[in-house]
């Protein structure tokens, strides 16, 4: 599971490990014990962030106008189709 430096706490790492995943979070500068971190695996996180930023260009998705989850899901699907098809 990838995370930002802001999630580099022992509590978050324990929760991730409790669900059976391996945390891949870059250590903060002030951390004494540096946990294992793979920069190669961390590169994929950028693609995920760019996808979310591209979806948030659509105001309806960013502000979540829809009250029902099914309508919001449909808006996200339409926004994804339009933004990646065009």
N, CA, C and O atoms as a CHARMM CRD file, in Angstrom:
* protein
*
  344
    1    1 UNK  N      0.84700  -1.15000   0.00000 PROA 1      0.00000
    2    1 UNK  CA     0.00000   0.00000   0.00000 PROA 1      0.00000
    3    1 UNK  C      0.90400   1.22800   0.00000 PROA 1      0.00000
    4    1 UNK  O      1.79600   1.35900   0.83900 PROA 1      0.00000
    5    2 UNK  N      0.66200   2.11700  -0.94700 PROA 2      0.00000
    6    2 UNK  CA     1.47800   3.32100  -1.07700 PROA 2      0.00000
    7    2 UNK  C      0.88500   4.43400  -0.23400 PROA 2      0.00000
    8    2 UNK  O     -0.33000   4.51400  -0.05100 PROA 2      0.00000
    9    3 UNK  N      1.74100   5.27700   0.26900 PROA 3      0.00000
   10    3 UNK  CA     1.28800   6.41700   1.05000 PROA 3      0.00000
   11    3 UNK  C      2.29400   7.54600   0.96500 PROA 3      0.00000
   12    3 UNK  O      3.44000   7.35400   0.55900 PROA 3      0.00000
   13    4 UNK  N      1.84700   8.71600   1.35200 PROA 4      0.00000
   14    4 UNK  CA     2.67400   9.90800   1.34600 PROA 4      0.00000
   15    4 UNK  C      3.46800   9.97800   2.65400 PROA 4      0.00000
   16    4 UNK  O      3.20500   9.21200   3.58100 PROA 4      0.00000
   17    5 UNK  N      4.43500  10.89200   2.72900 PROA 5      0.00000
   18    5 UNK  CA     5.22400  11.03400   3.94700 PROA 5      0.00000
   19    5 UNK  C      4.37000  11.42200   5.14500 PROA 5      0.00000
   20    5 UNK  O      4.74100  11.15200   6.28800 PROA 5      0.00000
   21    6 UNK  N      3.24600  12.04500   4.89500 PROA 6      0.00000
   22    6 UNK  CA     2.35600  12.42600   5.98600 PROA 6      0.00000
   23    6 UNK  C      1.76800  11.23500   6.71900 PROA 6      0.00000
   24    6 UNK  O      1.31400  11.37400   7.85500 PROA 6      0.00000
   25    7 UNK  N      1.76700  10.07400   6.09700 PROA 7      0.00000
   26    7 UNK  CA     1.23200   8.85700   6.71100 PROA 7      0.00000
   27    7 UNK  C      2.32100   7.99700   7.34400 PROA 7      0.00000
   28    7 UNK  O      2.08500   6.83000   7.65500 PROA 7      0.00000
   29    8 UNK  N      3.48900   8.55400   7.53400 PROA 8      0.00000
   30    8 UNK  CA     4.60400   7.79900   8.09400 PROA 8      0.00000
   31    8 UNK  C      4.55500   7.84500   9.61700 PROA 8      0.00000
   32    8 UNK  O      5.36400   8.52200  10.25100 PROA 8      0.00000
   33    9 UNK  N      3.61300   7.12900  10.19200 PROA 9      0.00000
   34    9 UNK  CA     3.53500   6.96900  11.64200 PROA 9      0.00000
   35    9 UNK  C      3.46800   5.48700  11.94700 PROA 9      0.00000
   36    9 UNK  O      3.08300   4.67900  11.10100 PROA 9      0.00000
   37   10 UNK  N      3.84600   5.14300  13.16300 PROA 10     0.00000
   38   10 UNK  CA     3.82800   3.73200  13.55700 PROA 10     0.00000
   39   10 UNK  C      2.40500   3.18700  13.59400 PROA 10     0.00000
   40   10 UNK  O      2.18300   2.02400  13.25700 PROA 10     0.00000
   41   11 UNK  N      1.43000   4.01700  14.00100 PROA 11     0.00000
   42   11 UNK  CA     0.04700   3.56100  14.08200 PROA 11     0.00000
   43   11 UNK  C     -0.49600   3.22200  12.69700 PROA 11     0.00000
   44   11 UNK  O     -1.16500   2.20300  12.52600 PROA 11     0.00000
   45   12 UNK  N     -0.21600   4.06300  11.71400 PROA 12     0.00000
   46   12 UNK  CA    -0.69700   3.80000  10.35600 PROA 12     0.00000
   47   12 UNK  C     -0.02800   2.55700   9.79700 PROA 12     0.00000
   48   12 UNK  O     -0.68000   1.73300   9.15500 PROA 12     0.00000
   49   13 UNK  N      1.25800   2.41900  10.03500 PROA 13     0.00000
   50   13 UNK  CA     1.97600   1.23600   9.54700 PROA 13     0.00000
   51   13 UNK  C      1.42300  -0.04700  10.17100 PROA 13     0.00000
   52   13 UNK  O      1.30200  -1.06300   9.48700 PROA 13     0.00000
   53   14 UNK  N      1.09200  -0.00900  11.44700 PROA 14     0.00000
   54   14 UNK  CA     0.52200  -1.19100  12.11000 PROA 14     0.00000
   55   14 UNK  C     -0.84500  -1.54100  11.52900 PROA 14     0.00000
   56   14 UNK  O     -1.15800  -2.71800  11.34900 PROA 14     0.00000
   57   15 UNK  N     -1.66300  -0.52500  11.23300 PROA 15     0.00000
   58   15 UNK  CA    -2.98600  -0.79000  10.65900 PROA 15     0.00000
   59   15 UNK  C     -2.86100  -1.41700   9.27600 PROA 15     0.00000
   60   15 UNK  O     -3.61400  -2.33100   8.93800 PROA 15     0.00000
   61   16 UNK  N     -1.92700  -0.93900   8.48700 PROA 16     0.00000
   62   16 UNK  CA    -1.72300  -1.50000   7.14800 PROA 16     0.00000
   63   16 UNK  C     -1.24900  -2.94600   7.24400 PROA 16     0.00000
   64   16 UNK  O     -1.72000  -3.81200   6.50600 PROA 16     0.00000
   65   17 UNK  N     -0.32700  -3.19800   8.14600 PROA 17     0.00000
   66   17 UNK  CA     0.17900  -4.55800   8.31600 PROA 17     0.00000
   67   17 UNK  C     -0.88500  -5.47700   8.90500 PROA 17     0.00000
   68   17 UNK  O     -0.86700  -6.68000   8.64600 PROA 17     0.00000
   69   18 UNK  N     -1.81400  -4.93100   9.69600 PROA 18     0.00000
   70   18 UNK  CA    -2.86900  -5.75600  10.30100 PROA 18     0.00000
   71   18 UNK  C     -3.83700  -6.29500   9.25300 PROA 18     0.00000
   72   18 UNK  O     -4.40900  -7.37000   9.43600 PROA 18     0.00000
   73   19 UNK  N     -4.02800  -5.56200   8.15800 PROA 19     0.00000
   74   19 UNK  CA    -4.92500  -6.05000   7.11000 PROA 19     0.00000
   75   19 UNK  C     -4.19600  -6.94700   6.12100 PROA 19     0.00000
   76   19 UNK  O     -4.80800  -7.46500   5.18600 PROA 19     0.00000
   77   20 UNK  N     -2.90700  -7.13500   6.31700 PROA 20     0.00000
   78   20 UNK  CA    -2.15600  -8.06500   5.48600 PROA 20     0.00000
   79   20 UNK  C     -1.42600  -7.43200   4.31400 PROA 20     0.00000
   80   20 UNK  O     -0.95600  -8.14500   3.42700 PROA 20     0.00000
   81   21 UNK  N     -1.32300  -6.11200   4.29100 PROA 21     0.00000
   82   21 UNK  CA    -0.61400  -5.42600   3.21000 PROA 21     0.00000
   83   21 UNK  C      0.74300  -4.94200   3.71400 PROA 21     0.00000
   84   21 UNK  O      0.97600  -4.83200   4.91800 PROA 21     0.00000
   85   22 UNK  N      1.61100  -4.66200   2.78400 PROA 22     0.00000
   86   22 UNK  CA     2.93900  -4.14300   3.13100 PROA 22     0.00000
   87   22 UNK  C      2.96300  -2.63700   2.84800 PROA 22     0.00000
   88   22 UNK  O      2.70900  -2.22600   1.71500 PROA 22     0.00000
   89   23 UNK  N      3.26200  -1.81000   3.85200 PROA 23     0.00000
   90   23 UNK  CA     3.29600  -0.36300   3.62000 PROA 23     0.00000
   91   23 UNK  C      4.53900   0.04400   2.83900 PROA 23     0.00000
   92   23 UNK  O      5.64900  -0.40300   3.13100 PROA 23     0.00000
   93   24 UNK  N      4.33600   0.89200   1.85100 PROA 24     0.00000
   94   24 UNK  CA     5.45000   1.45200   1.07700 PROA 24     0.00000
   95   24 UNK  C      5.34100   2.96900   1.19300 PROA 24     0.00000
   96   24 UNK  O      4.87000   3.64900   0.28200 PROA 24     0.00000
   97   25 UNK  N      5.78800   3.47800   2.33300 PROA 25     0.00000
   98   25 UNK  CA     5.68900   4.89500   2.65500 PROA 25     0.00000
   99   25 UNK  C      7.10300   5.42500   2.85200 PROA 25     0.00000
  100   25 UNK  O      7.87200   4.85800   3.62700 PROA 25     0.00000
  101   26 UNK  N      7.45900   6.52000   2.15200 PROA 26     0.00000
  102   26 UNK  CA     8.79800   7.06000   2.35900 PROA 26     0.00000
  103   26 UNK  C      8.94400   7.59700   3.78200 PROA 26     0.00000
  104   26 UNK  O      8.02400   8.24000   4.28800 PROA 26     0.00000
  105   27 UNK  N     10.06800   7.35000   4.43200 PROA 27     0.00000
  106   27 UNK  CA    10.23100   7.81100   5.81900 PROA 27     0.00000
  107   27 UNK  C     10.43500   9.32100   5.88400 PROA 27     0.00000
  108   27 UNK  O     11.01100   9.93000   4.98300 PROA 27     0.00000
  109   28 UNK  N      9.94900   9.90100   6.96700 PROA 28     0.00000
  110   28 UNK  CA    10.17500  11.32200   7.21000 PROA 28     0.00000
  111   28 UNK  C     11.64500  11.54700   7.51900 PROA 28     0.00000
  112   28 UNK  O     12.36000  10.61800   7.89300 PROA 28     0.00000
  113   29 UNK  N     12.08500  12.77000   7.36100 PROA 29     0.00000
  114   29 UNK  CA    13.49300  13.09500   7.59500 PROA 29     0.00000
  115   29 UNK  C     13.85300  12.92800   9.06100 PROA 29     0.00000
  116   29 UNK  O     14.96500  12.50200   9.37400 PROA 29     0.00000
  117   30 UNK  N     12.93400  13.25400   9.96900 PROA 30     0.00000
  118   30 UNK  CA    13.24800  13.20400  11.39800 PROA 30     0.00000
  119   30 UNK  C     13.08100  11.82400  12.02000 PROA 30     0.00000
  120   30 UNK  O     13.27300  11.67700  13.22700 PROA 30     0.00000
  121   31 UNK  N     12.73100  10.81200  11.23700 PROA 31     0.00000
  122   31 UNK  CA    12.55800   9.45700  11.77600 PROA 31     0.00000
  123   31 UNK  C     13.92800   8.83800  12.04000 PROA 31     0.00000
  124   31 UNK  O     14.80600   8.84800  11.17800 PROA 31     0.00000
  125   32 UNK  N     14.09400   8.29900  13.25000 PROA 32     0.00000
  126   32 UNK  CA    15.37300   7.69800  13.62800 PROA 32     0.00000
  127   32 UNK  C     15.57000   6.36900  12.91200 PROA 32     0.00000
  128   32 UNK  O     16.61300   6.13600  12.30100 PROA 32     0.00000
  129   33 UNK  N     14.56100   5.49500  12.98900 PROA 33     0.00000
  130   33 UNK  CA    14.65900   4.19300  12.34400 PROA 33     0.00000
  131   33 UNK  C     13.96800   4.26600  10.99700 PROA 33     0.00000
  132   33 UNK  O     12.75600   4.47200  10.92900 PROA 33     0.00000
  133   34 UNK  N     14.72700   4.09900   9.92400 PROA 34     0.00000
  134   34 UNK  CA    14.18200   4.18100   8.57500 PROA 34     0.00000
  135   34 UNK  C     13.61600   2.82600   8.17100 PROA 34     0.00000
  136   34 UNK  O     14.34000   1.83100   8.13800 PROA 34     0.00000
  137   35 UNK  N     12.32800   2.78800   7.86600 PROA 35     0.00000
  138   35 UNK  CA    11.68100   1.55500   7.42800 PROA 35     0.00000
  139   35 UNK  C     12.05700   1.25500   5.98400 PROA 35     0.00000
  140   35 UNK  O     12.54800   2.12600   5.26600 PROA 35     0.00000
  141   36 UNK  N     11.82700   0.03300   5.57400 PROA 36     0.00000
  142   36 UNK  CA    12.13600  -0.32200   4.20000 PROA 36     0.00000
  143   36 UNK  C     11.18800   0.40400   3.25800 PROA 36     0.00000
  144   36 UNK  O      9.99300   0.51900   3.53100 PROA 36     0.00000
  145   37 UNK  N     11.72200   0.88600   2.16100 PROA 37     0.00000
  146   37 UNK  CA    10.97000   1.69500   1.20400 PROA 37     0.00000
  147   37 UNK  C     11.50600   1.40400  -0.18500 PROA 37     0.00000
  148   37 UNK  O     12.71800   1.38700  -0.39400 PROA 37     0.00000
  149   38 UNK  N     10.60300   1.17300  -1.14100 PROA 38     0.00000
  150   38 UNK  CA    10.99200   0.88300  -2.51700 PROA 38     0.00000
  151   38 UNK  C     10.60400   2.04900  -3.42500 PROA 38     0.00000
  152   38 UNK  O      9.42100   2.22600  -3.71500 PROA 38     0.00000
  153   39 UNK  N     11.56700   2.84600  -3.88000 PROA 39     0.00000
  154   39 UNK  CA    11.23700   3.95000  -4.78100 PROA 39     0.00000
  155   39 UNK  C     10.69300   3.45900  -6.11900 PROA 39     0.00000
  156   39 UNK  O      9.92500   4.16300  -6.77400 PROA 39     0.00000
  157   40 UNK  N     11.08700   2.26200  -6.52100 PROA 40     0.00000
  158   40 UNK  CA    10.59800   1.71400  -7.78700 PROA 40     0.00000
  159   40 UNK  C      9.08800   1.47600  -7.73400 PROA 40     0.00000
  160   40 UNK  O      8.37700   1.81000  -8.68100 PROA 40     0.00000
  161   41 UNK  N      8.59700   0.90200  -6.63800 PROA 41     0.00000
  162   41 UNK  CA     7.15400   0.66800  -6.48700 PROA 41     0.00000
  163   41 UNK  C      6.39900   1.97000  -6.24700 PROA 41     0.00000
  164   41 UNK  O      5.22700   2.08300  -6.60700 PROA 41     0.00000
  165   42 UNK  N      7.06100   2.95100  -5.64400 PROA 42     0.00000
  166   42 UNK  CA     6.41900   4.21800  -5.29700 PROA 42     0.00000
  167   42 UNK  C      6.09900   5.05400  -6.53300 PROA 42     0.00000
  168   42 UNK  O      5.24500   5.93800  -6.47000 PROA 42     0.00000
  169   43 UNK  N      6.76700   4.79200  -7.65000 PROA 43     0.00000
  170   43 UNK  CA     6.53700   5.56100  -8.87900 PROA 43     0.00000
  171   43 UNK  C      5.12000   5.39500  -9.40300 PROA 43     0.00000
  172   43 UNK  O      4.59300   6.31000 -10.03600 PROA 43     0.00000
  173   44 UNK  N      4.49600   4.26200  -9.15900 PROA 44     0.00000
  174   44 UNK  CA     3.12500   4.02400  -9.62900 PROA 44     0.00000
  175   44 UNK  C      2.11700   4.93200  -8.93500 PROA 44     0.00000
  176   44 UNK  O      1.03800   5.18000  -9.47400 PROA 44     0.00000
  177   45 UNK  N      2.44900   5.42600  -7.76000 PROA 45     0.00000
  178   45 UNK  CA     1.55500   6.28500  -7.00800 PROA 45     0.00000
  179   45 UNK  C      1.27000   7.58100  -7.76500 PROA 45     0.00000
  180   45 UNK  O      0.16600   8.11700  -7.67400 PROA 45     0.00000
  181   46 UNK  N      2.23600   8.07900  -8.49700 PROA 46     0.00000
  182   46 UNK  CA     2.07100   9.31000  -9.25800 PROA 46     0.00000
  183   46 UNK  C      0.97100   9.16500 -10.30500 PROA 46     0.00000
  184   46 UNK  O      0.18700  10.09300 -10.50300 PROA 46     0.00000
  185   47 UNK  N      0.90000   8.03500 -10.96800 PROA 47     0.00000
  186   47 UNK  CA    -0.13700   7.81200 -11.98300 PROA 47     0.00000
  187   47 UNK  C     -1.52900   7.82400 -11.35100 PROA 47     0.00000
  188   47 UNK  O     -2.47800   8.32900 -11.94900 PROA 47     0.00000
  189   48 UNK  N     -1.65100   7.27700 -10.15900 PROA 48     0.00000
  190   48 UNK  CA    -2.93400   7.25500  -9.46400 PROA 48     0.00000
  191   48 UNK  C     -3.34300   8.67200  -9.06600 PROA 48     0.00000
  192   48 UNK  O     -4.50900   9.04000  -9.21300 PROA 48     0.00000
  193   49 UNK  N     -2.40200   9.46800  -8.56600 PROA 49     0.00000
  194   49 UNK  CA    -2.71200  10.84500  -8.18400 PROA 49     0.00000
  195   49 UNK  C     -3.10900  11.68100  -9.39600 PROA 49     0.00000
  196   49 UNK  O     -4.02500  12.50000  -9.30700 PROA 49     0.00000
  197   50 UNK  N     -2.44000  11.48800 -10.51300 PROA 50     0.00000
  198   50 UNK  CA    -2.80200  12.22600 -11.72500 PROA 50     0.00000
  199   50 UNK  C     -4.21000  11.86500 -12.18400 PROA 50     0.00000
  200   50 UNK  O     -4.94200  12.72900 -12.66700 PROA 50     0.00000
  201   51 UNK  N     -4.59800  10.59400 -12.03800 PROA 51     0.00000
  202   51 UNK  CA    -5.93400  10.17900 -12.42100 PROA 51     0.00000
  203   51 UNK  C     -6.98400  10.86700 -11.55400 PROA 51     0.00000
  204   51 UNK  O     -7.99000  11.34900 -12.07400 PROA 51     0.00000
  205   52 UNK  N     -6.76600  10.91900 -10.23900 PROA 52     0.00000
  206   52 UNK  CA    -7.71700  11.58800  -9.36100 PROA 52     0.00000
  207   52 UNK  C     -7.77700  13.08400  -9.64200 PROA 52     0.00000
  208   52 UNK  O     -8.86200  13.66400  -9.61000 PROA 52     0.00000
  209   53 UNK  N     -6.64900  13.72200  -9.91600 PROA 53     0.00000
  210   53 UNK  CA    -6.65400  15.14300 -10.24500 PROA 53     0.00000
  211   53 UNK  C     -7.39500  15.40600 -11.54200 PROA 53     0.00000
  212   53 UNK  O     -8.06400  16.43000 -11.68100 PROA 53     0.00000
  213   54 UNK  N     -7.28400  14.50900 -12.47500 PROA 54     0.00000
  214   54 UNK  CA    -7.98100  14.66800 -13.74100 PROA 54     0.00000
  215   54 UNK  C     -9.49000  14.51300 -13.55600 PROA 54     0.00000
  216   54 UNK  O    -10.26700  15.21400 -14.20400 PROA 54     0.00000
  217   55 UNK  N     -9.90400  13.60700 -12.68200 PROA 55     0.00000
  218   55 UNK  CA   -11.33300  13.44900 -12.40500 PROA 55     0.00000
  219   55 UNK  C    -11.89500  14.65400 -11.65200 PROA 55     0.00000
  220   55 UNK  O    -13.05600  15.01800 -11.83900 PROA 55     0.00000
  221   56 UNK  N    -11.07100  15.27400 -10.80100 PROA 56     0.00000
  222   56 UNK  CA   -11.54000  16.41900 -10.03300 PROA 56     0.00000
  223   56 UNK  C    -11.64400  17.68800 -10.86600 PROA 56     0.00000
  224   56 UNK  O    -12.10900  18.71100 -10.36400 PROA 56     0.00000
  225   57 UNK  N    -11.22400  17.64600 -12.12400 PROA 57     0.00000
  226   57 UNK  CA   -11.44900  18.77500 -13.02100 PROA 57     0.00000
  227   57 UNK  C    -12.93700  18.95000 -13.29600 PROA 57     0.00000
  228   57 UNK  O    -13.38100  20.04200 -13.65200 PROA 57     0.00000
  229   58 UNK  N    -13.69800  17.89000 -13.13500 PROA 58     0.00000
  230   58 UNK  CA   -15.13700  17.94100 -13.31700 PROA 58     0.00000
  231   58 UNK  C    -15.76200  18.39500 -11.99600 PROA 58     0.00000
  232   58 UNK  O    -15.62700  17.73100 -10.96800 PROA 58     0.00000
  233   59 UNK  N    -16.43800  19.52200 -12.04500 PROA 59     0.00000
  234   59 UNK  CA   -16.96400  20.12600 -10.83200 PROA 59     0.00000
  235   59 UNK  C    -17.95200  19.22000 -10.11600 PROA 59     0.00000
  236   59 UNK  O    -17.98500  19.18000  -8.88600 PROA 59     0.00000
  237   60 UNK  N    -18.74500  18.50300 -10.87100 PROA 60     0.00000
  238   60 UNK  CA   -19.74600  17.62200 -10.27100 PROA 60     0.00000
  239   60 UNK  C    -19.08000  16.53100  -9.43100 PROA 60     0.00000
  240   60 UNK  O    -19.61200  16.14200  -8.39100 PROA 60     0.00000
  241   61 UNK  N    -17.93800  16.04300  -9.86500 PROA 61     0.00000
  242   61 UNK  CA   -17.23400  14.99800  -9.12700 PROA 61     0.00000
  243   61 UNK  C    -16.49100  15.59700  -7.93900 PROA 61     0.00000
  244   61 UNK  O    -16.48400  15.01200  -6.85600 PROA 61     0.00000
  245   62 UNK  N    -15.86600  16.75400  -8.12900 PROA 62     0.00000
  246   62 UNK  CA   -15.05800  17.35700  -7.07000 PROA 62     0.00000
  247   62 UNK  C    -15.90300  17.79200  -5.87100 PROA 62     0.00000
  248   62 UNK  O    -15.47500  17.64900  -4.72600 PROA 62     0.00000
  249   63 UNK  N    -17.09200  18.31800  -6.13000 PROA 63     0.00000
  250   63 UNK  CA   -17.93100  18.80700  -5.03400 PROA 63     0.00000
  251   63 UNK  C    -18.96800  17.79600  -4.58100 PROA 63     0.00000
  252   63 UNK  O    -19.63700  18.00900  -3.57000 PROA 63     0.00000
  253   64 UNK  N    -19.11200  16.69800  -5.31200 PROA 64     0.00000
  254   64 UNK  CA   -20.04800  15.61900  -5.00800 PROA 64     0.00000
  255   64 UNK  C    -21.46100  16.14500  -4.81600 PROA 64     0.00000
  256   64 UNK  O    -22.02600  16.08500  -3.72400 PROA 64     0.00000
  257   65 UNK  N    -22.02000  16.66500  -5.91500 PROA 65     0.00000
  258   65 UNK  CA   -23.38700  17.18700  -5.90000 PROA 65     0.00000
  259   65 UNK  C    -24.42500  16.10000  -5.65100 PROA 65     0.00000
  260   65 UNK  O    -25.45700  16.36700  -5.03400 PROA 65     0.00000
  261   66 UNK  N    -24.17600  14.90000  -6.11100 PROA 66     0.00000
  262   66 UNK  CA   -25.17200  13.83500  -6.03600 PROA 66     0.00000
  263   66 UNK  C    -25.31400  13.31800  -4.60800 PROA 66     0.00000
  264   66 UNK  O    -24.32800  13.14700  -3.89000 PROA 66     0.00000
  265   67 UNK  N    -26.54200  13.07600  -4.21900 PROA 67     0.00000
  266   67 UNK  CA   -26.79600  12.55400  -2.87700 PROA 67     0.00000
  267   67 UNK  C    -26.67100  11.03800  -2.82000 PROA 67     0.00000
  268   67 UNK  O    -26.22200  10.48400  -1.81600 PROA 67     0.00000
  269   68 UNK  N    -27.06200  10.37500  -3.88400 PROA 68     0.00000
  270   68 UNK  CA   -27.02000   8.91800  -3.89700 PROA 68     0.00000
  271   68 UNK  C    -25.68200   8.41600  -4.43400 PROA 68     0.00000
  272   68 UNK  O    -25.10100   9.00700  -5.34400 PROA 68     0.00000
  273   69 UNK  N    -25.21600   7.34000  -3.86700 PROA 69     0.00000
  274   69 UNK  CA   -23.93100   6.77700  -4.28700 PROA 69     0.00000
  275   69 UNK  C    -23.97800   6.27700  -5.72800 PROA 69     0.00000
  276   69 UNK  O    -22.98300   6.36200  -6.44700 PROA 69     0.00000
  277   70 UNK  N    -25.11700   5.76200  -6.14800 PROA 70     0.00000
  278   70 UNK  CA   -25.21600   5.25900  -7.52700 PROA 70     0.00000
  279   70 UNK  C    -25.11100   6.39400  -8.54000 PROA 70     0.00000
  280   70 UNK  O    -24.49000   6.23700  -9.59100 PROA 70     0.00000
  281   71 UNK  N    -25.71900   7.53600  -8.22400 PROA 71     0.00000
  282   71 UNK  CA   -25.62100   8.68600  -9.12400 PROA 71     0.00000
  283   71 UNK  C    -24.19200   9.23600  -9.16400 PROA 71     0.00000
  284   71 UNK  O    -23.69700   9.62700 -10.22200 PROA 71     0.00000
  285   72 UNK  N    -23.53400   9.26100  -7.99700 PROA 72     0.00000
  286   72 UNK  CA   -22.14900   9.73400  -7.95600 PROA 72     0.00000
  287   72 UNK  C    -21.24000   8.79100  -8.73400 PROA 72     0.00000
  288   72 UNK  O    -20.33800   9.23700  -9.44400 PROA 72     0.00000
  289   73 UNK  N    -21.47500   7.50200  -8.60300 PROA 73     0.00000
  290   73 UNK  CA   -20.68900   6.51700  -9.34300 PROA 73     0.00000
  291   73 UNK  C    -20.86700   6.70000 -10.84800 PROA 73     0.00000
  292   73 UNK  O    -19.90800   6.58600 -11.61100 PROA 73     0.00000
  293   74 UNK  N    -22.08800   6.98200 -11.26600 PROA 74     0.00000
  294   74 UNK  CA   -22.35300   7.23100 -12.68400 PROA 74     0.00000
  295   74 UNK  C    -21.63000   8.49500 -13.16400 PROA 74     0.00000
  296   74 UNK  O    -21.10100   8.52500 -14.27500 PROA 74     0.00000
  297   75 UNK  N    -21.60800   9.53200 -12.32900 PROA 75     0.00000
  298   75 UNK  CA   -20.90500  10.77300 -12.69600 PROA 75     0.00000
  299   75 UNK  C    -19.40800  10.53500 -12.81500 PROA 75     0.00000
  300   75 UNK  O    -18.76600  11.07700 -13.71600 PROA 75     0.00000
  301   76 UNK  N    -18.84800   9.73800 -11.92500 PROA 76     0.00000
  302   76 UNK  CA   -17.41400   9.41900 -11.99600 PROA 76     0.00000
  303   76 UNK  C    -17.11800   8.61200 -13.25600 PROA 76     0.00000
  304   76 UNK  O    -16.10700   8.84600 -13.91800 PROA 76     0.00000
  305   77 UNK  N    -17.98700   7.67100 -13.59000 PROA 77     0.00000
  306   77 UNK  CA   -17.78800   6.86400 -14.80400 PROA 77     0.00000
  307   77 UNK  C    -17.86400   7.72800 -16.05800 PROA 77     0.00000
  308   77 UNK  O    -17.07200   7.54900 -16.98300 PROA 77     0.00000
  309   78 UNK  N    -18.80200   8.65400 -16.09300 PROA 78     0.00000
  310   78 UNK  CA   -18.90500   9.54400 -17.25400 PROA 78     0.00000
  311   78 UNK  C    -17.68800  10.45500 -17.34300 PROA 78     0.00000
  312   78 UNK  O    -17.14500  10.66000 -18.42800 PROA 78     0.00000
  313   79 UNK  N    -17.25700  11.00200 -16.21000 PROA 79     0.00000
  314   79 UNK  CA   -16.08100  11.87500 -16.20100 PROA 79     0.00000
  315   79 UNK  C    -14.83100  11.11500 -16.63700 PROA 79     0.00000
  316   79 UNK  O    -14.01000  11.64900 -17.38200 PROA 79     0.00000
  317   80 UNK  N    -14.68400   9.87900 -16.17900 PROA 80     0.00000
  318   80 UNK  CA   -13.52700   9.07700 -16.58100 PROA 80     0.00000
  319   80 UNK  C    -13.56300   8.76800 -18.05900 PROA 80     0.00000
  320   80 UNK  O    -12.53300   8.80700 -18.73200 PROA 80     0.00000
  321   81 UNK  N    -14.74500   8.45900 -18.57000 PROA 81     0.00000
  322   81 UNK  CA   -14.87500   8.15900 -20.00400 PROA 81     0.00000
  323   81 UNK  C    -14.52900   9.37900 -20.84100 PROA 81     0.00000
  324   81 UNK  O    -13.79400   9.27900 -21.82400 PROA 81     0.00000
  325   82 UNK  N    -15.05800  10.52400 -20.45300 PROA 82     0.00000
  326   82 UNK  CA   -14.81000  11.74700 -21.22200 PROA 82     0.00000
  327   82 UNK  C    -13.34600  12.17400 -21.12900 PROA 82     0.00000
  328   82 UNK  O    -12.74700  12.54500 -22.13900 PROA 82     0.00000
  329   83 UNK  N    -12.76800  12.12500 -19.93700 PROA 83     0.00000
  330   83 UNK  CA   -11.41000  12.63100 -19.78000 PROA 83     0.00000
  331   83 UNK  C    -10.35800  11.70500 -20.40000 PROA 83     0.00000
  332   83 UNK  O     -9.30600  12.18100 -20.82800 PROA 83     0.00000
  333   84 UNK  N    -10.61400  10.42000 -20.45500 PROA 84     0.00000
  334   84 UNK  CA    -9.61600   9.50900 -21.02200 PROA 84     0.00000
  335   84 UNK  C     -9.92300   9.09900 -22.44400 PROA 84     0.00000
  336   84 UNK  O     -9.07200   8.51400 -23.11500 PROA 84     0.00000
  337   85 UNK  N    -11.11600   9.39200 -22.91800 PROA 85     0.00000
  338   85 UNK  CA   -11.45500   9.07200 -24.29900 PROA 85     0.00000
  339   85 UNK  C    -11.04600  10.19800 -25.22000 PROA 85     0.00000
  340   85 UNK  O    -10.61900   9.96500 -26.35100 PROA 85     0.00000
  341   86 UNK  N    -11.17700  11.42200 -24.73200 PROA 86     0.00000
  342   86 UNK  CA   -10.87200  12.58700 -25.57500 PROA 86     0.00000
  343   86 UNK  C     -9.44700  12.97500 -25.52300 PROA 86     0.00000
  344   86 UNK  O     -9.04500  13.93600 -26.18000 PROA 86     0.00000
